[in-house]
């Protein structure tokens, strides 16, 4: 209950799953990271440790390390039950430069070959359209 309204059963039009969170976050990280580096300012991103671990696994980002010169800094937290609420518990700080993010994405261990991508796309299209041709 928040401000007299039930929020536990509240849903959103878009699916806020891990993939959506990461997709939105990467776009923001790159766009804002470029500007912050150009301006010489720092930005803290407060994200769940789980999301950061997923970025590390998905894109090969560096898991640990904090560079004072990095514009994009992460305050990583975990969630822990505290009565009827969840508490955010700070775990650690890590940072990344935009160039490191580009390199991580270039080396993306999950990047499929073009043939795999087209095969998967065709399979999804056939399934969605109920087609049975090769």
C-alpha positions in Angstrom: 0.0 0.0 0.0 1.4 3.4 -1.0 -0.5 6.7 -0.6 -3.7 4.7 0.0 -3.3 2.6 -3.2 -2.5 -1.1 -3.6 0.7 -1.4 -5.5 1.6 -5.0 -5.2 -0.7 -6.1 -8.0 0.0 -3.1 -10.2 1.3 -4.0 -13.7 2.9 -2.1 -16.5 2.1 -2.1 -20.2 5.7 -3.0 -21.0 7.4 -6.1 -19.5 10.0 -5.0 -17.1 12.1 -8.1 -17.1 15.9 -8.4 -16.9 16.3 -8.2 -20.6 14.2 -4.9 -20.8 16.1 -3.4 -17.9 19.5 -4.2 -19.5 18.4 -3.0 -23.0 17.3 0.3 -21.5 20.3 0.6 -19.2 22.8 0.0 -22.0 21.3 2.7 -24.2 21.4 5.2 -21.3 24.9 4.2 -20.2 26.3 4.8 -23.7 24.4 8.0 -24.4 25.0 9.6 -21.1 28.5 8.1 -20.6 29.7 9.8 -23.8 28.4 13.2 -22.6 29.7 12.8 -19.0 33.2 11.8 -20.2 33.2 14.8 -22.6 32.1 17.1 -19.8 34.4 15.6 -17.3 31.7 14.8 -14.8 30.8 11.6 -12.9 27.5 9.8 -12.8 26.4 7.1 -10.3 24.1 4.4 -11.5 22.4 2.6 -8.6 21.6 -0.9 -9.9 21.0 -4.3 -8.4 24.0 -6.6 -8.1 22.0 -9.2 -10.0 21.6 -6.8 -13.0 25.3 -6.0 -13.0 26.2 -9.7 -12.9 23.9 -10.3 -15.8 25.7 -7.5 -17.8 29.1 -9.1 -17.0 27.8 -12.5 -18.1 25.9 -11.3 -21.2 28.5 -8.8 -22.5 31.8 -9.7 -20.9 32.0 -6.5 -18.9 34.6 -6.3 -16.2 33.2 -7.7 -13.0 35.2 -5.7 -10.5 37.3 -2.6 -10.3 36.9 1.1 -9.6 38.8 3.7 -11.6 38.5 7.3 -10.2 38.7 8.8 -13.7 35.7 6.8 -15.0 32.6 8.9 -15.6 30.2 6.0 -15.2 30.2 4.5 -11.7 27.9 1.8 -10.3 26.7 1.6 -6.7 25.7 -2.1 -6.6 23.1 -3.2 -4.1 21.3 -6.4 -3.1 17.7 -6.7 -1.8 17.1 -8.3 1.6 13.8 -8.9 3.4 13.3 -6.6 6.3 9.9 -7.3 7.9 7.3 -6.6 5.2 9.7 -4.6 3.1 12.9 -5.0 1.2 16.0 -3.3 2.2 18.6 -2.1 -0.3 22.1 -3.1 0.9 25.1 -1.5 -0.7 27.6 -4.1 -1.8 30.3 -2.3 -3.7 31.3 0.3 -6.2 32.6 -0.4 -9.8 33.2 1.8 -12.7 33.5 1.7 -16.5 34.6 3.9 -19.3 32.5 4.2 -22.5 35.4 2.6 -24.5 35.4 -0.4 -22.2 31.7 -0.7 -22.7 32.1 -0.6 -26.5 34.9 -3.3 -26.3 32.7 -5.5 -24.0 29.9 -5.3 -26.6 32.3 -6.0 -29.5 33.5 -9.1 -27.7 30.0 -10.1 -26.7 30.3 -13.9 -26.0 26.6 -14.4 -26.8 26.7 -12.7 -30.2 25.3 -15.3 -32.7 26.6 -15.7 -36.2 24.5 -14.2 -39.0 23.3 -17.6 -40.1 22.2 -18.5 -36.5 20.4 -15.2 -36.2 18.5 -15.6 -39.5 17.6 -19.3 -38.6 16.3 -18.2 -35.2 14.3 -15.3 -36.7 12.8 -17.5 -39.4 11.8 -20.1 -36.8 10.1 -17.4 -34.7 8.3 -16.1 -37.8 7.1 -19.5 -38.9 5.9 -20.3 -35.4 4.1 -17.0 -35.1 2.5 -17.2 -38.5 1.8 -21.0 -38.3 3.9 -21.6 -41.5 5.3 -25.0 -42.2 7.7 -24.3 -45.1 11.5 -24.4 -45.1 
